[in-house]
Amino acid sequence: MENLVKLFPEETKYAKALVEARKMHDKLAKQAEASKKIIRTIAKKVAPKALMDISKKIEAKIKSYLVDPSLVETYFSQDTDYRGNVESLFIVNPLFRPEDFLDRRLGGSNLRPTNLAVKELVTGIPGITMSASVGGYYNGWKPATVDGALETFLDAVKGWKNVKGETESQSARSSAAKTIASVISEVTRRLGEADSVSISPDYRHVGGAYRSDLPKGGAYAIGEYKYDSMAEGEIARVRKAVNAALAPYKSQIANVTIQAGDKSWIEIEVTLK
């Protein structure tokens, strides 16, 4: 509503709606904490004991790794899966992918919520499993363990400054990332028409690209088999040049990915440790 008022200041109905929206927001904000307490109380009574026991351990372990644990919220949910079995979910929420913003509290326009869920089927297949989701889709359910949940969590929030030690890690990586970006820029410039090199906000990824001699129409232009063969040859040539240029920084690099993109572009991404 605030944005609408800014865009259309002459529309009095938007200004009036904003006043009402603020009143509603303030009223609900006062009730929010009381509502959370009620939900937590009910959840403890209806949640399976084994699920809550391991969930408490997972929650404590995760929060011990955070600078500000209050930025992570946990809640209990119960639903029915597509087979008709009752699902009990303990969910750590909200977590946001760090590459989309610099500070969790600053928000952002392209946040992708990432949940860590620990699930027990009350009926049907026994056992407690866990999974992480990005954008609301859970996949890869596996047996739940405290250390496994922590590993899944830390992998999901790589680069988040709220994880202890991450600010120091980013500071240490920044110099290497800038040096590697300069190297990739020089390599792509020698190989062809180079695109600008990018560095992710957490200094973990450095990306570059150049336009090769591959057909701009891709596989549609010359056939999939011939195009794939040409792309493999070009990527092998590029990898040799990139590996040689990055050799002095090998100890700081976790992975180098090179692939053919659209319209004859060859994309290079360097992931730092």
C-alpha positions, 0 to 999 in steps of 0.5 A, spaced: 500 500 500 505 504 501 508 503 494 501 504 491 501 511 495 508 513 492 506 511 485 499 514 485 499 520 490 493 523 487 488 517 489 485 518 495 482 511 496 489 508 496 491 513 502 485 511 506 487 504 505 494 505 507 491 508 514 487 502 515 492 497 513 497 500 518 491 500 523 490 492 522 498 491 522 499 494 529 493 490 532 495 484 529 502 485 531 500 486 538 497 479 538 502 475 534 507 473 540 501 471 544 498 467 538 505 464 538 505 462 545 498 458 544 501 455 538 507 452 541 503 450 547 498 446 543 504 443 538 507 440 544 501 436 546 499 433 539 506 432 537 509 425 537 514 425 543 520 422 539 519 427 533 519 433 538 525 430 542 530 430 536 527 436 534 529 440 540 536 437 540 536 440 532 534 446 534 539 447 540 544 445 535 543 450 530 542 456 534 548 455 537 551 456 530 548 463 530 550 470 532 543 472 533 538 465 534 532 470 534 532 470 526 530 463 526 523 461 528 521 454 529 514 451 529 510 445 529 505 443 523 501 437 522 498 435 515 496 429 511 500 426 505 498 424 499 497 417 501 493 419 507 498 418 512 499 423 518 505 427 517 508 431 523 513 436 521 517 440 525 520 446 521 526 451 522 523 457 518 524 462 515 531 461 512 533 465 506 538 464 501 544 469 502 546 470 495 539 474 494 541 479 499 547 482 504 543 482 511 537 478 513 534 484 516 534 488 510 530 484 506 530 484 499 526 483 493 528 476 490 528 472 497 527 464 496 525 461 503 528 455 505 525 451 510 529 445 514 523 440 516 524 434 520 518 429 519 515 423 522 509 419 519 504 418 525 501 412 521 504 408 515 512 408 514 515 408 521 521 413 522 523 420 522 526 423 516 528 430 514 529 435 508 530 442 506 526 445 501 527 452 497 521 455 494 517 450 498 518 444 495 521 438 499 525 433 496 531 428 498 528 426 505 533 422 509 533 419 516 534 425 521 540 426 525 542 432 529 549 432 525 545 431 519 540 436 520 546 441 522 550 440 516 543 440 511 542 447 515 549 450 514 549 448 507 542 451 505 545 458 508 552 458 506 554 465 506 549 468 511 553 473 516 548 470 521 552 464 522 558 464 526 565 466 523 562 467 516 563 475 517 571 473 518 570 468 512 567 473 507 573 478 509 578 472 508 575 470 501 574 477 499 581 478 497 582 472 493 575 473 490 577 479 487 584 476 484 581 470 481 576 475 478 581 479 475 584 472 472 578 470 469 577 477 466 583 476 463 582 469 460 575 470 457 578 477 454 583 472 450 578 467 448 573 471 445 568 477 446 568 477 454 562 479 458 563 482 465 566 478 471 561 478 477 563 476 484 557 474 489 556 478 495 559 473 500 565 472 495 564 465 494 562 465 487 566 468 481 563 468 474 565 470 467 563 468 460 565 469 453 562 468 446 565 462 442 565 460 435 560 455 437 554 456 432 549 461 435 543 457 434 546 451 438 544 444 437 538 447 432 543 450 427 547 443 426 544 438 430 545 435 437 550 430 436 555 435 432 554 441 437 555 437 443 562 434 440 564 442 438 562 444 445 566 439 449 572 440 444 571 448 446 570 447 453 576 442 454 580 448 451 577 453 455 579 448 461 586 448 460 587 455 459 583 456 466 586 451 470 593 454 468 591 461 470 588 459 476 594 454 478 597 459 483 590 459 487 588 452 487 589 451 494 583 457 495 578 454 490 573 448 491 570 447 484 571 450 477 565 449 472 565 451 465 559 450 460 556 452 454 550 457 455 546 460 450 548 463 443 555 461 443 557 463 450 561 459 454 560 460 462 565 459 467 564 459 475 569 459 480 567 457 487 572 459 493 573 454 499 
